[in-house]
Amino acid sequence: MDISEAIRSRTSVRCFLNRPVDQATVRSLLDDAHWAPSASNQQPWHFIPVTGTTLSSLCDRLQDARAEKKTVYDPSKGNTIPAQFVERTKKLFRELRPFLTDLGEAQRSFIESGSFRFYGAPVVIFLAMHRLLPQSRLLDIGMAAQNIMLAAYAQGLGTCAIALTLLYSELIHRHLCLPDDLQLVLSIALGYPDRTSRINAFRSSREDCEALITWRGFDIPSK
């Protein structure tokens, strides 16, 4: 698959088939992730793939925690982040609304309930790093995550990066019996996309790239 085509056509999947992903396939994705660049070749990532009853019981516990603490999805952080980023979030929801209307779901409930059950994915890959590493190593984890999602897409799989569940990172730590020195960074839902689901037809837009570039030393900016 052409790399540019893969980058531009990959989307977040929020409805998965009830079809398992075998361990060998997951391992191949993690092998690809492990080839991501990292500062001083420290390779700071640690992967925790979860499936089966371990995953289903984790989803139950996360749903219970959400119901008890009434966790609210607030990507704008109470509008404390700069206005242009809040507006991009609002634009996303405007674009998403017709797809959720077809499902009979409200936006917030769909995102919240979906995130805490990983949208029904048969596998979830948690990415973590050692707690004593500097926060700049999060860039390395992000590059490994991108490798997973692109490699999965090339194999006909779908993914959705989910950070909301990490509001309960301590619960996840305990449930998965993880060592105390690991800091959870991200979770990636993984499985085969349900192509019949309307929500999987959704694709978010992008801002004009030129507005996000500050050129220096170029005679004529490229389009």
N, C-alpha and C positions, 0 to 999 in steps of 0.2 A: 504494500500500500504506500502510495506517495505520502511523504511526511506532512507536506503542507495540506494536502487533501484531508488527512486524518485529523490534523489540528483544527481545521475549519469545519469539519462535518461531525465531530464528536459532540454529543450533547449529554446532559445529565439525565439519567433514567430514574423515574420515580414509580415504576410499576414493573415487577419482575414475574417471570413464569415460575411455577412451582417445579423447578427442574434443578437438580443439584449440579454443582461445579466440582469436578473431581480434584483431588489433591495435587495431582501432577500438573494440572492446568494452573492452579493457584501458585504452585512452586515456580513454574515458568515465568509468571508475571513478577514474582518477587526477585527472580534472577535478573530480569530486565530492570527492575527498580534499583537493584544493587549496583548497576552500572551508571547511575546518576553521578554527576560531578559533586565533589564536596571539598571544602576548604582543607588544605594540607592533607587531602586524602584520608580524613578522619573517619569517613563513612559512619556518621553518627546515628543512623537510623536503626530502629529495631521494629520488626514486623510481628504482629500478633493476629494471624488469621483465625477466625472463629466460625463455626458452623454447627449444624445439628441441634441436639437438645441443649448444649451449652449456650448457643445463640438464642434459642427460643426462650429459655429461662431468663437470660439477660434482658431480652425485650420486655418480658413480663415485669421484671423488677424495675426497669426504667419507666414503664408506663405507670406503675404504682407510685414511684417517686414523683413523677410529673403531676399525677392527680393529687398527691398529698401536698406538694409544695406550690402547686399551681404555676409552674414555669411558663413564662410568657416569651414568645418569639419577638425579639426587638432588634432587628439588624441595624437600626439607626441609632441604637444606644440612647434612646430618649431624646433624639435630635441634638445630641451633644457633639456629633462629628460634623465636619464641614458640610455646608448646605448642598454642594454639588453631588456629594456621595449619597446624601439622603434622597435627593431627587432621582438618582439612578435607581435606588431601591423602589421608590414609588412608581417609576416607569416600568420596572420589572413586574410589579403587581398589576399594573394596568394591562400589560401584555398577557399576563397569566390568567386574568379573571375569566375570559370566555372559556378557557379549557377547564377550569374548575367548576364553572357553572354547569357545563355538560356532565360533570361527575356528581353534581349536587353537593359540592363541598364548599365551605367557606375557606378563604385563603389561609387565615391564621391556623384554624383547626387542622387543615390539610398538612401544612408545614410542620406543625407541632406533633400531631399524632403520627405522621409519616416518618419524621426524623427519629422518634423514639422507638420505632419498630423497623427502622432502616428500610422503609418502603417495601417490606416483604422480601428483601434480598436473601438468598440462601447462604451467602457468605458475607462476612464483614471483615475487612482488614483494618486493624488499628495500627497507626504509626506512632512510635514513641522515640524518645531520646533520653540520654542520661540527664538527670536533674542538674548536675554541676556544669554542664556545657553552657556556653553563652547563648543568649537568645538569637544571635546572628546565625547559629546553626539551624534555625528554623527554615532558612532559605534552602539548605541542603535537603531537609525533609520534604519541602515543597517540590523540589525537583524530582525526588524519588516518587512522590505521589503522582506527579504528572506522567512519569514513565509507566506506572501501573495503569493509569487510566487510558493512555494511548495504546499500550500493549494489549489491554483488554479489548479495546475497540477493534483493533486489528484482528482479533480472534473471534469477533462476533458477539462479544460480551458487552454488557452495559455497566456503568458505574455512576455513583453519585457521592461526591465528597460531602461529608456531614460533620459539622463542628458542634452543633447544638447539644448533642448528647454528652459532650464533655463538661457540661454544667454539673454532671454527676460522675466526674472522673474517679472520685474516691469509691463510689459504688462499683464502677467497672473494675477498678483495681482489685477490690476485694473479691468480686465474683470470679474474675479470671486468675486470681492468686498470682498477681504480678509482683515482682520485687519492688521494694520501696524506692529504689534509685531510678526508676523509670518514670518519665513524665509523658503522659498521653498528649499527642499533638493534633491528631486528626483521625477520623474514621472514614472508610470508603466502603459503601454498599456495592456488592458485586454479584452479578448474575446474568441470566439471559433475559433481554428485554421482552416485555409483552407488547408486540407490535400492534395488537388490537386496541390497546388503551389510548384514549384520546390524549392523556397527559404526556405521553411519550412523543407526541407530535409537536409539542411546544419547543420552541427554540428562542432563547433570549437574544435581544438585539445587542449591538455594540455601538459605543460612541464613535464619532468620526476620529479615526486614529490620528489625523493631523493635529487635532486639538490637544492631544496627549503627548506631543513631541516638542521638544525645544531643540531646534537645530543649531549647531555651532560649527563653523568652518566649511560648510557646504555651500557651493555657489547657488545651486537650484535644488530645493527640496524635492525628493522623489515622491511620486504619488503611488 
